[in-house]
Amino acid sequence: MNKLKKAQRVAVVKALVEGSSIRSTCRMTGTAKGTVLRLLAELGKACADYQDLTLRNLPCKRVQCDEIWSFVGAKDKNLPKEKRGQFGLGSVWTWTAICSDTKLAISWVIGDREAKTASIFMNDLASRLKHRVQLTTDGLKAYLQAVEDAFADEIDYATLIKLYGAGPQDESRYSPPKCIGIQKEKVNGGPDLKHVSTSFVERQNLTMRMSMRRFTRLTNAFSKKVDNHWAAVCLHFMYYNFCRIHQTLRITPAMAAGVADHVWEVEELIALLDSK
């Protein structure tokens, strides 16, 4: 990355974290596509390494988890038969965990929506927490065994299942069905039902779709390679946790969680490359 001046790096990263596509970032900054992708890959790796070391022993009390869908290369139905079922092509799920109080993105894993990925995700989450927490997930069955294996009895765990009515008849086919109720179920320990919610992590899903062009629905923006997809997610969470002031907290999630003492500038984020 020595060919890019610091000001150019900053311009590229600012465009990417605000939801610009790779090509629009190239046009706005006068940077070649290959150079932008190389910066994304290297900085994404640096952000992943830094957060893996820093987001430990976290004092969270309530955690919410969810999975967000995207795809790489092509949607499942458009993949050639010989490429279907290969990880890194077609549907890719990003599993995320957020602290309800500090809004810190604690852990994320990219994979399929099966039990093995759920287990990797939950074990990673458990390794980052300081105390027993109250955990809320949706009703995905893969969570049940994964949570038990990762936390044993040291957790207060509940699920929240949304109940939907029939799909829209006279609206666009992309309009979601109406939510007609929710069902809260205790799974382990003694979770406080008034705090059983997935609202914060679902709002984080929206932030991801708004902040990463490759997550935008119903457009021609999508990841071509799963490695770049992973790097974009790592960069997003670094910027979200350390650089972006949360509207409600008025500080960054990292500051609220006690893992940072100031609002990071994009220049500091890029400096992670020079420290490697």
N, C-alpha and C positions, 0 to 999 in steps of 0.2 A: 504493500500500500504506500510505498515511498513516492510514487508518481503523483499522488493526489496531495495537494496542499491541504493544510488543516482547515482552512475556510471552506474548501470544497467538500471535505469529509463532513463537516458540520451541516452544510446545506443538504447533502445527500441524506444524512441520517434524519434530519428534521423533516424532510419530505416523506421519508418512509414511515416514521412513527406517527405521522398525521394522516396516514391512509392513502398516500399517493401510490400509484402503480409503479412498477420498475420503469416502464417506458416514459411515463409522464415525469418521473424523477430525472431521467436522462435528459429530457427536453428542457426542463426547468433549470438544471444545473450545468448543462453542457458536458455531461459525463458519459462515457461510453457504457453500453449495457453490460458488457463483460466486467468492467471495472466496478460498477454498482453491485453486481452480483457477488463479486469477489469480496468487496467490503462487507456486504451483508453476511456472507458465510463466515468470514473471519471475526467480525464483531459479534455475531450471534454466538459463536463458540466462546468468545471471551466473556460475554454476558452470562452464559450458562455456567461457566466455571466459577465466576465470581459469586453468583447467587447460590450455587451449590455449597460453597464454603461459608457464605455469610448467613444464609437463612437457616440457622440452626438454633436449637435451644430457645425456641420462640414461646413467648408467654401467652399464647392464644387461649381463649376460654370456649369460644363457640366457632365451629368450622362448618362451612357449607361446600358441597361438592356437586359437580355436574359434568356432562360431556357435551361437546359442541362438534357438529358435523362439518366436514369440508371434503374436498376431493383433490386428488393429484393426478395430473395427466389427462384424465377424462372421467366422466361419470361411469358408474358400473355398467350401465346398459350400453354404453358406447365402446367399451373395451373389447378388443378381439378375444375370442374364446380362449386362446392359448395364454393370455395374460391375466385372465380373471383369477382372483384368489391370491395374487402376488401382493405382498405388502409393499406400499409405496406407489401403488397404482390404484385408482378408483377411490372408494370411500376411505377417509382417514378421520379418526376421532381424536380430539384433544380433551383430555381429562384435566379438570382444573379444581383447585381447592382454594377458598378464600376465607380469611378471618372476618367474622361478622363485625367485630369491633374496630379493628384497625384498617380493614379493607385490604390487607396485604394479600397478594397472590403468593401462597405458600409453596405450592407444588403443582407441577403440570407434567403430563406424560402424553406422548403422541403414539397412537397405535390403533388397533381395532377396538371393537366394543365387546370383547370376550373376557372370560374369567382370568386368563393369564395377564392381560394388560391391567385389569382391575387390581390384581394382586401386586404387581409392580408399583402401581400408583399408590395404593394404600400403605405399602411398606415404606415407600419414600416419604409419604406424609407423616407417618408415625415417627420416623427417624428425626424429624425436624421440630417436634413439639416438646415443650418443657414439662407440661402438666397434663393431667387428665382433662379431656375436652368433651364438649357435647357436639356430636356430629350429626348432620342432616344430609341425606342424599335423596334422590328420586327412587322409584321403585324397581330399578334395574336389578335383576336377580344376582348378577355377577358381584354386586357389592357385598352381599351377605357373607359369603365365605371369605372374601378378601378382607373385610373388616375384622372378622373373628381371628383370622390368621395373623393379622398385623398388630392388633390391639389386645387380643384375648378378652379378659373381663375389665381391662383398664380403660373403659370408655362408656359414655352415655350416648347411645345411638338410637336414632329414630329415622323413619322414612316419611316422606311427604309425596303422596300420589295425587295428581290432578285428574279430575274426572271431566271428560269432554262430552258435549252433545253432538248431534249430527253435524256433518259438514255443511258449509254455506251452499244454498241452492241458487240464489239470484245474484251472487257477488262473483268476483274474480275467483278462479280456481285456486289462486295462491293465498286467499284469505284463510286464516286458521279457524278451526272450529271453536265454538264458544266454550269457555271453561265454566262448568255448572256447579263445581264444588271441589273440595279437597278432602283427602283422607290421611290423617296422621296416625302412624303406628309406632309404638315402642318396640325396639328390637333387643336392646341390651342396656343394662344399667338403669339409671333413673333420669332420663332426659326431661327437662321442663318443657311441656307441650307449647307453652306460649312463645318459646324460642325455636320451635321446630319450623323452619322456613328455608326456602331456597331462593328467596328474592334477590339477595345480594349477588349470589353467584350467577343467576340468570341475567342480572344487570351487567355483570362482567362479560357475559357472552355478547351482549350488545356492544359493549366497549371494544371487544375484540373485532367484531364485524365492522365497526366504524373506523378502527385504527389500523387494520391490515386489509389492504385491497384484495388480497387473495382469499379472504373469508367472505367477501360480499356476495350475496345471493343474486341469482338471476341476471348475471352479467357474464362477459367473456373473461373476467379476471379470475385466474386460478393458478395454483402452483404447478409447475412443470416437473419439478424434482422434489422428492420428500425431504432431502437434506436442506434445500433452501426454505422449505416450509417450516422445518424445525428451527432453523436459524432466525426466521422472521418472528416466530413465536417467542423465542428467547429474548430477542431484542425488544419486542413489545412489552414483555413483563419487566424487563430491566427499566425501561423508560416509565412504565406505569408505576412501579414500586418506588423508584428513586428520584425521578425527575418531574413527574406530573403532580401538581397540587390537587388533592381531592377536594371537590367542591364543598362537601359537607364538613370534612375534618379541617380544612384550611391549611393542612400540611400534607406531606407525602405519606403514603402508607408505611414506607420504611421508617420514617421518623416516628410515626404513631406506634410502631412495633418496637422501637428502640434499637434498630439496627443501622440507623443513620442519624447524624446530628445536624444535617442541613439539606436544603434542596439541591440536588445535583444539577449541574449544567450539562448540556450535551457534550461540551468539550471534555468534561470529566469522564463521561461515559466512553468517549472515543479513546481517552488516555489508557483505558484498559488494554488496548492493543499494544501500546508501547511498553506496558509493564510485563508483558508475557515474554 
